[in-house]
Amino acid sequence: MDCDAFYASVEKRDNPELAGKPVIIGGGRRGVVSTACYVARIRGVRSAMPMFQALKLCPEAVVIKPRMDAYVEASAAIREMMQDLTPAIEPLSLDEAFLDMTGTARLHGQPPAVMLARLVRRMKTELGLSGSIGLSHNKFLAKVASDLDKPHGFSVIGAAETPNFLKDKPVRMIWGVGAATQTALEAAGIRSFSDLLRWEQTDLITRFGGMGDRLWHLARGQDKRRVSAHEPIKSISKETTFSENTSDPEILDGHMWRLSEQVSDSAKAKGHAGRIVTLKLKRGDFTQLTRRVSLQDPTQLADRIYRHARALFDQLGDPGPYRLIGCGISDLSPAAGADFSADLLDPDAERRTKAERATDSIRNRFGARAIVKGRALR
């Protein structure tokens, strides 16, 4: 089930004056589009498009800053409705999830198609939101089906009809095949599933590695991935887009601290720690730089995340200017094993760790702004 223009739909539901108007959810003029309603999409606006480009295509659009609390609340309500159908739910985001309906016909006395139709009807009548259903015999085809007839779509791809359905479809419809992969496939003469079927499995693997093996199976409609209700979180990251490109190291440093603190807060709230710290930068020409460092032991401390991100930045030797910066941690593990090893090269690390733990305690009691580091004010 994939909600239709979820963020924009929540905003239109909560503000009837927006009905029929093009709505874009995103940051300022320098940001990117998070979601666009279907009225704006008709004008060519798409998710992840730079805001200036979106407003050039649709100058009359109403731009709204994201209200994540409202979206999370709506998502939770939809999740409760899903759980009435099956406990096997694998969320992909706030507005999209796989549901394994195997065996539910006996439980509900109705086939999955009927139960899923009831789900989207409940979403519309009780929450004022719409979604599109893709029903098939594996995750790949269910995802493909959900995109066939949006919005308010309901598409079914049966096992028997899978070969005929796929044969003339473009490979770009495969979830995860981006522009770079598509270019590489076209260079090999692969544009459709029929083209893929002409390749031997070994040749695809030789040419494209693990992706080649995946493509060979998907070309035949094969996907053995199970719906996992407990898919582990793989990373935690935060990023921000500047209102103006900047090369100012103090401004960048302030953002690195604030982002590191946000990543740390999220990791602490979820009981996670990460062994890899990542710094992401995007230049004014949209080219992206990503740097990573592996730590001796996992961390959830803002101080350690920041210091490693700052070291990665100093090693870049690239003056910018930059339009975006992001920080994150990955290779996650339970927080119980985090931040134990002593850093002999940094004797003040233990003192800063104690100070951060004390700060966390005060902020938990008196609010997130009760204590703010000076560098966060840059």
Secondary structure, 3 states (H helix, E strand, C coil): CEECCHHHHHHHHHCHHHCCCCEEEECCCCCEEEEECHHHHHCCCCCCCEHHHHHHHCCCCEEECCCHHHHHHHHHHHHHHHHCCCCCEEEEECCEEEECCCCHHHHHCCCHHHHHHHHHHHHHHHHCCCEEEEEECCHHHHHHHHCCCCCCCEEEECCCCHHHHHCCCEHHHCCCCCHHHHHHHHHCCCCEHHHHHCCCHHHHHHHHCHHHHHHHHHHCCCCCCCCCCCCCCCEEEEEEEEEEEECCHHHHHHHHHHHHHHHHHHHHHHCEEEEEEEEEEEECCCCEEEEEEEEEEEECCHHHHHHHHHHHHHHHCCCCCEEEEEEEEEEEEEHHHCCCCCCCCCCCHHHHHHHHHHHHHHHHHHCCCCCCCHHHHC
